[in-house]
Each structure stands twice: as structure tokens, then as C-alpha cells.
Amino acid sequence: MDELEFDSNLSEKAVYDYNLIRAALDKGDQKAYAELMGRYRDSVYFMLLKMVNNKDDADDLTIEAFGKAFKRLQQYTPNYAFSTWLFKIASNNAIDFIRRKKMVTFSIDKTFEDEEGSSMAMDIKASGLTPEENMEKKQKIVHMRAVVDKLKPRYKVLVEMRYFEELSYEEIAEKLDLPLGTVKAQLFRAREFLANILKNSEGKI
């Protein structure tokens, strides 16, 4: 990979990152994306784990952080280190997640977020429902299952296992005989599809 010349106070590590970014953007180099994730995944994960104090949530948020960063990669400028920019995206996303979790008094597991940051929760209250609330809950479950049914079969199975059966990533990987990383990556894609479907059906749930 040819090094790019630019005036900057960036460290050698940051310059290396920038060259990876240019390869990813200019050449569509998937190895460059993978290397960027490999260089920072653990440090992002442990930062998020401290923030949310839950391993599954930290895993989800780590994948989301890289997803958001890679979608916005063209916005990155080498005025500061990529790691600084990435950690800012990750921490802001985690703060939003924590706020949503406090605001949502009941949910199956997670909220789904679209690219604009709008979130929708799969709201299901456990007990002590009034007849009206119980009817509303049933309607929400029916609607959510209808939304999930629109997913491709492989995504549908993963979402049902994760959000309806509330299985852990490890349990899903074992049941489907898939690598843990594949399960996490496909669930991330499934949540993106769900977010788009939910956005289009906003007001019905």
C-alpha cells in the first residue's frame, strides 16, 4: 500500500490507519475494512463494556459502532486520529443506547435504530397489564412478528432466536452450527433490515 502524503501531526499509527481508510474508500478494499476493525475492535468493546456493563450489549454496540463508522468513512478527515473519531462514534452510540434503555420501561431485548438515529422498541410488558394494555401488547407482538416474517429466512431465524426466544449469541451459534462472528454479523444486518421496515411502518406499532 502506498503511503499518502499530507500535512498532519498524526502519529505513525494514525497515518497507517488513514492509508487503510483510503484503500477502503478508493479501492473498495475489504481487507482494509477488516484490518481497521481488527486493530480497534477489542479496545472499542472494552470501552463499551465499561459503559453498559453487559457483554451482549457491548458486542451489539461494538458491531454497530463499526457499521456507523464505515458508513460515514467518507466524512473522516485526517485532522485527528481515526481511533479518536471511531471512539467518539462508539461512545455517542452507547450513550444513546443507555438513554433509550432508561426511557423504554419494557422491551423484549433491544431497540432498533435506523441510519438517522430514530429508534423503535419491540415493546412487550411482562405482567400487571390492564385489559387494554394486554390487547395492545398482543397487537404489537402480531405486528412485530409480521415485520420479522418479511426478512429472508436466515435472518428471520436469527431474529426469532435472539429476540423472541431470548437466546444468547453463543446459544444461537451452537444451535445453528455457525461461527459466533457470523451470527453477530448476520444479526447486525437483520437489525438494519428491520429498522428500515419499522421506519416504513412507523405509527402502526
C-alpha positions in Angstrom: 0.0 0.0 0.0 1.4 3.3 -1.0 1.7 5.9 1.8 -0.2 9.1 1.3 1.4 12.4 1.9 -0.4 15.1 3.8 0.5 17.8 6.4 -0.5 16.4 9.7 0.5 16.0 13.3 -0.8 12.5 13.2 1.2 9.6 14.8 2.7 6.9 12.6 -0.2 4.6 13.7 -2.8 7.2 12.7 -1.1 7.7 9.3 -1.2 3.9 8.8 -4.9 4.0 9.6 -5.5 6.8 7.2 -3.8 4.7 4.4 -6.2 1.8 5.2 -9.1 4.2 5.0 -8.1 5.5 1.6 -7.7 1.9 0.4 -11.1 1.0 1.7 -12.7 4.1 0.1 -10.8 4.4 -3.1 -10.3 0.7 -4.0 -13.2 -0.9 -2.0 -10.5 -3.0 -0.3 -12.4 -5.3 2.1 -9.1 -6.4 3.8 -8.6 -2.7 4.7 -12.0 -2.6 6.4 -11.2 -5.9 8.2 -7.8 -4.6 9.3 -9.3 -1.4 10.7 -11.8 -3.4 12.7 -9.2 -5.8 13.9 -7.0 -3.0 15.1 -9.7 -1.4 17.3 -12.4 -4.0 18.0 -11.1 -5.1 21.4 -10.4 -1.6 22.7 -13.9 -0.4 21.5 -15.5 -3.4 23.0 -13.9 -2.9 26.4 -14.7 0.8 26.5 -18.4 0.0 25.7 -18.4 -2.9 28.3 -17.5 -0.4 31.0 -20.3 1.9 29.8 -23.1 -0.6 29.6 -21.9 -3.4 31.9 -23.3 -6.1 29.8 -21.3 -8.3 27.4 -24.1 -8.9 24.8 -25.0 -5.2 24.7 -21.3 -4.3 24.4 -21.0 -6.8 21.5 -24.0 -5.3 19.8 -22.8 -1.8 20.2 -19.3 -2.7 19.0 -20.7 -4.0 15.7 -23.0 -1.0 15.5 -20.1 1.4 16.1 -18.0 0.0 13.2 -21.1 -0.2 11.0 -21.8 3.5 11.6 -18.1 4.5 11.2 -17.7 2.6 7.9 -20.9 4.1 6.5 -19.6 7.6 7.4 -16.0 6.9 6.4 -16.0 9.5 3.6 -16.7 12.1 6.3 -13.5 11.3 8.2 -10.7 13.8 7.7 -7.1 13.3 8.9 -7.1 16.3 11.2 -7.3 13.9 14.1 -6.7 10.1 14.5 -9.2 7.6 13.2 -9.2 6.0 16.6 -10.4 9.3 18.2 -13.2 9.6 15.6 -14.2 6.0 16.0 -14.3 6.1 19.8 -16.5 9.2 19.6 -19.0 7.4 17.4 -19.0 4.4 19.6 -19.4 6.3 22.9 -22.2 8.6 21.4 -24.0 5.5 20.2 -23.7 3.8 23.6 -24.9 7.0 25.4 -28.0 7.0 23.0 -28.5 3.3 23.8 -28.3 3.9 27.6 -30.8 6.7 27.3 -33.2 4.6 25.2 -33.0 1.8 27.7 -33.9 4.1 30.6 -36.8 5.5 28.6 -38.1 2.2 27.5 -39.7 0.6 30.6 -40.3 -2.7 28.9 -38.8 -4.4 25.8 -38.0 -7.9 24.5 -34.4 -7.1 24.3 -33.2 -4.2 22.2 -34.2 -1.2 20.3 -33.7 -1.0 16.5 -32.1 2.1 15.1 -32.1 3.4 11.6 -29.4 5.4 9.9 -30.9 8.7 11.0 -30.8 7.6 14.7 -34.6 7.0 15.0 -35.2 4.1 17.3 -38.2 1.8 17.8 -38.5 -0.8 20.6 -40.2 -4.1 20.5 -42.4 -3.3 23.5 -43.8 -6.1 25.4 -44.7 -5.8 29.1 -44.4 -8.8 31.3 -47.2 -8.6 33.8 -49.8 -6.5 35.6 -51.5 -5.4 32.4 -54.9 -3.9 32.2 -57.2 -5.4 29.5 -56.5 -2.5 27.2 -52.7 -2.9 27.7 -53.0 -6.6 27.2 -54.8 -6.1 23.9 -52.2 -3.5 22.8 -49.4 -5.9 23.7 -50.9 -8.7 21.6 -51.3 -6.3 18.7 -47.7 -5.3 19.0 -46.5 -8.9 19.1 -48.6 -9.7 16.0 -47.3 -6.7 14.1 -43.6 -7.3 15.1 -43.9 -11.0 14.0 -45.4 -9.8 10.7 -42.4 -7.5 10.3 -39.9 -10.2 11.1 -41.7 -12.5 8.6 -40.6 -10.1 5.8 -37.0 -10.9 6.5 -35.1 -13.5 4.5 -35.3 -17.0 6.1 -31.8 -16.9 7.5 -32.3 -13.5 9.1 -35.8 -14.4 10.3 -34.5 -17.5 12.2 -31.7 -15.4 13.9 -34.1 -12.7 15.0 -36.6 -15.1 16.3 -34.0 -16.9 18.3 -32.4 -13.7 19.6 -35.4 -11.5 20.3 -38.4 -13.9 20.8 -36.6 -16.9 22.4 -34.0 -14.5 24.0 -31.1 -16.9 23.3 -27.5 -15.7 23.7 -25.2 -15.3 20.7 -23.3 -18.4 21.9 -26.5 -20.5 22.1 -27.6 -19.4 18.7 -24.2 -20.2 17.2 -24.3 -23.7 18.8 -27.9 -24.4 17.7 -27.3 -23.3 14.1 -23.7 -24.7 14.0 -22.4 -21.3 12.8 -19.3 -19.3 13.9 -20.0 -16.8 16.6 -18.8 -13.9 14.4 -21.2 -15.0 11.6 -24.1 -14.9 14.0 -23.2 -11.4 15.2 -22.6 -10.1 11.7 -25.9 -11.5 10.3 -27.9 -10.2 13.3 -26.4 -6.8 12.6 -27.6 -7.0 9.0 -31.0 -8.3 10.2 -31.4 -5.3 12.6 -30.6 -2.9 9.7 -33.4 -4.5 7.6 -35.8 -4.4 10.5 -35.0 -0.8 11.1 -35.9 0.1 7.5 -39.2 -2.0 7.7 -40.1 -0.5 11.1 -39.4 3.0 9.8 -41.8 2.4 6.9 -44.5 1.1 9.3 -44.0 3.8 11.9 -47.2 4.5 13.8 -48.5 1.0 13.4 -46.6 -0.4 16.3 
